[in-house]
Amino acid sequence: MTERLTKDEFIAECNRRRDAGLTLEGNTYPIRDEIRDAGGIWDRQKKVWLVASDEDKERLLRLMVAQG
């Protein structure tokens, strides 16, 4: 996401991602820059990343596995 969101839009986008199951958890630290570059949002309360799409989630999961 490159556009600037209002607070309400940001909350709605986070909720959309949570509801769609677009979360990454586990040892994401080694790939955190890649997650951010893909538009990932860190959910402090749940301690998971919220990603934008199923495609991003699959690609990043493969990267996590490759990182070991």
C-alpha positions, 0 to 999 in steps of 0.5 A: 500500500503506497497511499496514505490511509486515514486512521479509520481506513487503516483500522478497516484494512487491518480488520480485512486482513485479519478476517481473511486470515492474511497473517504470518506468525512464527519466526518472522524476524529474519524476513521482516524487511521483505514483509514490510516491503510487501506492505505488511502491517505488524499487529502489536496486540496479536504479535503477527504480521498482516499481509495484503494478499494470499499471494504475498502470504504464500511467497513470504511463507516460502521465504520463511521456510527457506530461511530455516 
